[in-house]
Amino acid sequence: EVQLVASGGGLVQPGGSLRLSCAASGFTFGNYTMKWVRQAPGKGPEWVSEINSGGKTTYYADSVKGRFTISRDNAKNTLNLQMNSLKPEDTAVYYCTPEGLDYWGQGTQVTVSS
């Protein structure tokens, strides 16, 4: 059974930082490109970032480029997202998902507010 458990979210002031993690199991983590996707209240899903299976190639949405950093640890089956200089528009539930598999997991809430 595929499991994706995201953690690390919370309430932070604008300009603050959070580090999200996603623990993956039930599939061969190191074989998949992994993505972070977020969904704000009342909006559709938004792709945020992705990293290839080996961890050497990364991509970011323009809205987070220069502020977020994606990384992975294939030995620990873990995906990470370091989020700096957070803005209120970053408020959303963040999910990790493997490319090509329709699994999202439980997500973690990020709220950026003063």
FIKOLZA-1660 file (N, C-alpha, C; in steps of 0.1 Angstrom, whole numbers, plus 5000, padded with zeros to 4 digits):
% residues 114
   i   px   py   pz ch aa at
   1 5008 4988 5000  A  E  N
   1 5000 5000 5000  A  E CA
   1 5009 5012 5000  A  E  C
   2 5006 5021 4990  A  V  N
   2 5014 5034 4990  A  V CA
   2 5009 5043 5001  A  V  C
   3 5019 5048 5008  A  Q  N
   3 5017 5058 5019  A  Q CA
   3 5026 5070 5017  A  Q  C
   4 5020 5082 5018  A  L  N
   4 5027 5094 5017  A  L CA
   4 5023 5103 5029  A  L  C
   5 5032 5105 5038  A  V  N
   5 5028 5113 5050  A  V CA
   5 5036 5125 5051  A  V  C
   6 5030 5136 5048  A  A  N
   6 5037 5149 5049  A  A CA
   6 5036 5155 5063  A  A  C
   7 5046 5162 5067  A  S  N
   7 5047 5168 5080  A  S CA
   7 5055 5181 5079  A  S  C
   8 5055 5189 5090  A  G  N
   8 5063 5201 5091  A  G CA
   8 5055 5214 5089  A  G  C
   9 5043 5213 5085  A  G  N
   9 5035 5225 5083  A  G CA
   9 5032 5232 5096  A  G  C
  10 5026 5244 5095  A  G  N
  10 5022 5251 5107  A  G CA
  10 5019 5266 5104  A  G  C
  11 5018 5274 5114  A  L  N
  11 5015 5288 5113  A  L CA
  11 5028 5296 5114  A  L  C
  12 5031 5304 5104  A  V  N
  12 5043 5312 5104  A  V CA
  12 5040 5326 5099  A  V  C
  13 5048 5336 5104  A  Q  N
  13 5046 5349 5099  A  Q CA
  13 5052 5351 5086  A  Q  C
  14 5047 5361 5078  A  P  N
  14 5054 5365 5065  A  P CA
  14 5068 5367 5067  A  P  C
  15 5076 5362 5058  A  G  N
  15 5091 5362 5059  A  G CA
  15 5097 5351 5066  A  G  C
  16 5089 5343 5072  A  G  N
  16 5094 5331 5080  A  G CA
  16 5098 5319 5071  A  G  C
  17 5102 5309 5078  A  S  N
  17 5106 5296 5071  A  S CA
  17 5099 5284 5077  A  S  C
  18 5097 5274 5069  A  L  N
  18 5093 5261 5073  A  L CA
  18 5100 5251 5065  A  L  C
  19 5102 5239 5071  A  R  N
  19 5107 5227 5063  A  R CA
  19 5097 5216 5064  A  R  C
  20 5092 5213 5052  A  L  N
  20 5083 5202 5051  A  L CA
  20 5091 5189 5048  A  L  C
  21 5085 5178 5052  A  S  N
  21 5090 5165 5049  A  S CA
  21 5079 5155 5045  A  S  C
  22 5082 5146 5037  A  C  N
  22 5072 5136 5033  A  C CA
  22 5079 5122 5034  A  C  C
  23 5073 5114 5042  A  A  N
  23 5078 5100 5044  A  A CA
  23 5070 5091 5034  A  A  C
  24 5077 5084 5026  A  A  N
  24 5070 5076 5015  A  A CA
  24 5073 5061 5018  A  A  C
  25 5063 5053 5015  A  S  N
  25 5064 5038 5016  A  S CA
  25 5055 5032 5006  A  S  C
  26 5057 5019 5004  A  G  N
  26 5048 5011 4996  A  G CA
  26 5051 5011 4981  A  G  C
  27 5062 5018 4977  A  F  N
  27 5066 5018 4963  A  F CA
  27 5081 5020 4963  A  F  C
  28 5088 5018 4952  A  T  N
  28 5102 5020 4951  A  T CA
  28 5106 5035 4950  A  T  C
  29 5107 5042 4961  A  F  N
  29 5108 5056 4961  A  F CA
  29 5119 5061 4952  A  F  C
  30 5131 5055 4952  A  G  N
  30 5142 5060 4944  A  G CA
  30 5140 5059 4929  A  G  C
  31 5130 5052 4925  A  N  N
  31 5127 5051 4910  A  N CA
  31 5119 5062 4905  A  N  C
  32 5113 5071 4913  A  Y  N
  32 5103 5080 4909  A  Y CA
  32 5108 5095 4911  A  Y  C
  33 5104 5103 4900  A  T  N
  33 5104 5117 4902  A  T CA
  33 5093 5120 4913  A  T  C
  34 5097 5129 4922  A  M  N
  34 5087 5133 4933  A  M CA
  34 5084 5147 4931  A  M  C
  35 5071 5150 4935  A  K  N
  35 5066 5164 4933  A  K CA
  35 5060 5169 4946  A  K  C
  36 5060 5182 4948  A  W  N
  36 5052 5189 4958  A  W CA
  36 5041 5196 4951  A  W  C
  37 5029 5194 4955  A  V  N
  37 5017 5201 4950  A  V CA
  37 5010 5208 4962  A  V  C
  38 5004 5219 4959  A  R  N
  38 4997 5226 4970  A  R CA
  38 4983 5229 4966  A  R  C
  39 4974 5231 4975  A  Q  N
  39 4961 5235 4972  A  Q CA
  39 4956 5245 4982  A  Q  C
  40 4953 5257 4978  A  A  N
  40 4948 5267 4986  A  A CA
  40 4933 5266 4988  A  A  C
  41 4927 5272 4998  A  P  N
  41 4913 5271 5000  A  P CA
  41 4905 5277 4987  A  P  C
  42 4896 5269 4982  A  G  N
  42 4888 5274 4971  A  G CA
  42 4895 5274 4958  A  G  C
  43 4907 5268 4957  A  K  N
  43 4914 5268 4944  A  K CA
  43 4918 5254 4941  A  K  C
  44 4922 5252 4928  A  G  N
  44 4926 5239 4924  A  G CA
  44 4941 5236 4928  A  G  C
  45 4945 5224 4925  A  P  N
  45 4959 5221 4929  A  P CA
  45 4969 5229 4920  A  P  C
  46 4980 5232 4927  A  E  N
  46 4991 5240 4920  A  E CA
  46 5004 5232 4922  A  E  C
  47 5010 5229 4911  A  W  N
  47 5023 5223 4911  A  W CA
  47 5033 5233 4917  A  W  C
  48 5042 5228 4926  A  V  N
  48 5051 5237 4933  A  V CA
  48 5066 5234 4929  A  V  C
  49 5069 5221 4929  A  S  N
  49 5083 5218 4926  A  S CA
  49 5084 5203 4924  A  S  C
  50 5095 5198 4917  A  E  N
  50 5097 5184 4915  A  E CA
  50 5112 5182 4915  A  E  C
  51 5116 5169 4917  A  I  N
  51 5130 5165 4917  A  I CA
  51 5131 5151 4911  A  I  C
  52 5141 5149 4903  A  N  N
  52 5141 5136 4896  A  N CA
  52 5146 5125 4905  A  N  C
  53 5145 5113 4900  A  S  N
  53 5147 5101 4909  A  S CA
  53 5161 5102 4916  A  S  C
  54 5171 5106 4909  A  G  N
  54 5185 5107 4915  A  G CA
  54 5187 5119 4923  A  G  C
  55 5178 5129 4923  A  G  N
  55 5180 5140 4931  A  G CA
  55 5189 5151 4925  A  G  C
  56 5192 5150 4912  A  K  N
  56 5202 5159 4907  A  K CA
  56 5195 5170 4899  A  K  C
  57 5182 5168 4895  A  T  N
  57 5175 5178 4887  A  T CA
  57 5163 5183 4894  A  T  C
  58 5161 5196 4895  A  T  N
  58 5150 5201 4902  A  T CA
  58 5143 5212 4893  A  T  C
  59 5130 5214 4896  A  Y  N
  59 5122 5224 4889  A  Y CA
  59 5113 5231 4899  A  Y  C
  60 5110 5243 4896  A  Y  N
  60 5102 5251 4906  A  Y CA
  60 5092 5259 4898  A  Y  C
  61 5080 5261 4904  A  A  N
  61 5071 5271 4899  A  A CA
  61 5077 5285 4900  A  A  C
  62 5074 5294 4891  A  D  N
  62 5079 5307 4892  A  D CA
  62 5076 5314 4905  A  D  C
  63 5064 5311 4910  A  S  N
  63 5059 5317 4923  A  S CA
  63 5068 5314 4935  A  S  C
  64 5076 5303 4934  A  V  N
  64 5084 5299 4946  A  V CA
  64 5099 5299 4943  A  V  C
  65 5102 5301 4930  A  K  N
  65 5117 5300 4926  A  K CA
  65 5125 5310 4934  A  K  C
  66 5136 5305 4939  A  G  N
  66 5145 5314 4947  A  G CA
  66 5141 5314 4962  A  G  C
  67 5130 5309 4966  A  R  N
  67 5126 5309 4980  A  R CA
  67 5125 5294 4985  A  R  C
  68 5121 5285 4977  A  F  N
  68 5119 5271 4981  A  F CA
  68 5130 5262 4975  A  F  C
  69 5134 5252 4983  A  T  N
  69 5144 5242 4978  A  T CA
  69 5139 5228 4981  A  T  C
  70 5138 5220 4970  A  I  N
  70 5134 5206 4972  A  I CA
  70 5146 5197 4973  A  I  C
  71 5145 5187 4980  A  S  N
  71 5156 5177 4982  A  S CA
  71 5150 5164 4985  A  S  C
  72 5158 5153 4984  A  R  N
  72 5153 5140 4988  A  R CA
  72 5164 5132 4993  A  R  C
  73 5161 5122 5001  A  D  N
  73 5170 5112 5007  A  D CA
  73 5165 5098 5003  A  D  C
  74 5170 5092 4993  A  N  N
  74 5165 5080 4988  A  N CA
  74 5168 5068 4998  A  N  C
  75 5178 5070 5006  A  A  N
  75 5181 5060 5016  A  A CA
  75 5170 5059 5027  A  A  C
  76 5164 5071 5029  A  K  N
  76 5154 5072 5040  A  K CA
  76 5140 5073 5034  A  K  C
  77 5139 5072 5021  A  N  N
  77 5126 5074 5014  A  N CA
  77 5118 5087 5019  A  N  C
  78 5126 5097 5018  A  T  N
  78 5121 5110 5023  A  T CA
  78 5122 5121 5013  A  T  C
  79 5112 5129 5012  A  L  N
  79 5112 5141 5003  A  L CA
  79 5111 5153 5012  A  L  C
  80 5118 5164 5009  A  N  N
  80 5118 5176 5017  A  N CA
  80 5115 5188 5009  A  N  C
  81 5110 5199 5015  A  L  N
  81 5108 5212 5009  A  L CA
  81 5112 5222 5019  A  L  C
  82 5123 5229 5017  A  Q  N
  82 5127 5240 5025  A  Q CA
  82 5120 5253 5020  A  Q  C
  83 5112 5259 5028  A  M  N
  83 5105 5271 5023  A  M CA
  83 5110 5283 5031  A  M  C
  84 5115 5293 5024  A  N  N
  84 5120 5305 5031  A  N CA
  84 5112 5317 5025  A  N  C
  85 5113 5328 5032  A  S  N
  85 5107 5341 5028  A  S CA
  85 5092 5338 5024  A  S  C
  86 5085 5332 5033  A  L  N
  86 5072 5328 5031  A  L CA
  86 5062 5340 5030  A  L  C
  87 5052 5339 5021  A  K  N
  87 5043 5349 5018  A  K CA
  87 5029 5344 5021  A  K  C
  88 5019 5353 5024  A  P  N
  88 5006 5349 5027  A  P CA
  88 5000 5340 5015  A  P  C
  89 5004 5343 5003  A  E  N
  89 4999 5335 4992  A  E CA
  89 5005 5321 4991  A  E  C
  90 5014 5318 5000  A  D  N
  90 5019 5304 5001  A  D CA
  90 5010 5295 5010  A  D  C
  91 5000 5301 5016  A  T  N
  91 4991 5294 5024  A  T CA
  91 4983 5283 5016  A  T  C
  92 4984 5271 5021  A  A  N
  92 4978 5260 5013  A  A CA
  92 4981 5247 5021  A  A  C
  93 4974 5236 5017  A  V  N
  93 4978 5223 5021  A  V CA
  93 4988 5218 5011  A  V  C
  94 4999 5213 5016  A  Y  N
  94 5010 5208 5007  A  Y CA
  94 5010 5193 5007  A  Y  C
  95 5011 5187 4995  A  Y  N
  95 5011 5173 4993  A  Y CA
  95 5024 5169 4986  A  Y  C
  96 5028 5157 4989  A  C  N
  96 5039 5151 4980  A  C CA
  96 5033 5140 4972  A  C  C
  97 5038 5138 4960  A  T  N
  97 5032 5128 4951  A  T CA
  97 5043 5123 4942  A  T  C
  98 5043 5110 4939  A  P  N
  98 5052 5105 4929  A  P CA
  98 5046 5107 4915  A  P  C
  99 5055 5110 4906  A  E  N
  99 5050 5113 4892  A  E CA
  99 5045 5099 4886  A  E  C
 100 5034 5100 4880  A  G  N
 100 5028 5088 4873  A  G CA
 100 5020 5079 4882  A  G  C
 101 5020 5082 4895  A  L  N
 101 5011 5074 4905  A  L CA
 101 5001 5084 4911  A  L  C
 102 4989 5080 4911  A  D  N
 102 4978 5088 4916  A  D CA
 102 4976 5087 4931  A  D  C
 103 4987 5091 4938  A  Y  N
 103 4986 5090 4953  A  Y CA
 103 4991 5104 4958  A  Y  C
 104 4983 5109 4968  A  W  N
 104 4987 5122 4973  A  W CA
 104 4990 5122 4988  A  W  C
 105 4985 5113 4995  A  G  N
 105 4987 5113 5010  A  G CA
 105 4978 5123 5017  A  G  C
 106 4982 5125 5030  A  Q  N
 106 4973 5133 5038  A  Q CA
 106 4976 5148 5037  A  Q  C
 107 4987 5153 5033  A  G  N
 107 4991 5167 5032  A  G CA
 107 4994 5173 5046  A  G  C
 108 5000 5185 5045  A  T  N
 108 5003 5192 5057  A  T CA
 108 4999 5207 5055  A  T  C
 109 4992 5213 5064  A  Q  N
 109 4987 5227 5063  A  Q CA
 109 4999 5237 5066  A  Q  C
 110 5000 5246 5057  A  V  N
 110 5009 5258 5059  A  V CA
 110 5001 5270 5058  A  V  C
 111 5002 5278 5069  A  T  N
 111 4995 5291 5070  A  T CA
 111 5005 5302 5073  A  T  C
 112 5005 5312 5064  A  V  N
 112 5014 5323 5065  A  V CA
 112 5005 5335 5068  A  V  C
 113 5007 5340 5080  A  S  N
 113 4998 5351 5084  A  S CA
 113 5004 5358 5096  A  S  C
 114 5002 5371 5097  A  S  N
 114 5007 5379 5108  A  S CA
 114 4996 5380 5119  A  S  C
% end
